[in-house]
Amino acid sequence: MRFGYWLCPDCKMCSLCHKNSAEQKMLFCDLCGRGFDLDCLGLTDVPENDWYCYDCSHCNMCDKAIIKNNNRE
C-alpha cells in the first residue's frame, strides 16, 4: 500500500487537474485513496467495482499493469 498525505473528503482534489470537485464527480483509488475527476479520467460514471489509479495499478519499473480495472482496461 502506498502512503501519502491524508485529506478529508471536503478537501480532496483531483490528482490530475488539482481542482476540488463535488465528491459525486470524483473517483477515489481503492488502494491509495487519491481522488480523480471523472472528466479527467474520461469516464461518465463511477465504476461499480474496485478501481485503482495508474500509480497503484502499474509496475514502477516496467510499467506493466499489475492490477486490471474491470472498467478501464
N, C-alpha and C positions, 0 to 999 in steps of 0.2 A: 504494500500500500504506500502511496506517495503522500507526503505531508507538506502542507503549505500553511499560509496564514489563514485563520478561520474568519469568516464573515457571516453575520446573521442574515436571514433571508431578506430583510429590508435593505441591507447594504450590498448584497451580492450584485456583481455586474458581469456583463458578458466578457469572457476571457479573450475574445477576438476584437470587438469594437470598443470595449471598455465603457459601455453605456449601461445605465441601470434601467432595466425594463421591468414591466409587470411580471410577477412570478409565473403567471399562467402562460406567458410568452417565452419563458426560459426553460431550457433543458439542463438538468444537472447530472454530471457524471456520477454513476453509481459506485465508483471506486474512490475518486479523489474529491468529489463534491463541487468541482468548479462549475460555474454556470455559463451557458451559451444561449444567445438569442436564437430562436427558431429561424429567423430570417437569415442570420449569418451562416447557419448550417444548411440553408436551402430546404428546410422542412416546413410543412404546414401544420403538423400535429405532433404532439408528444408521443413517442413510441410507447406501446403498451408493455413491452418487455424491458429488461435492464438495458441501459445504454452506457457506453464508455467513450470518453473523449479520445482523441487521436493519441495524445501522450500516454494514456493508460492502456491503449489497445495495440500499440506498435512497439517493436523492439527498438531500443535507443541506438543499437549498433548497426543492424542491417535494415531496419525499417519494415521488417516483416510483420504482418498483422498477427498478433498473438491471441487476440480476443476478437471475435467477429460479432458485430452488432446485427441483429436479425433484420433491422430496418434500414441499414446503411450500406452493407456490402453484399 
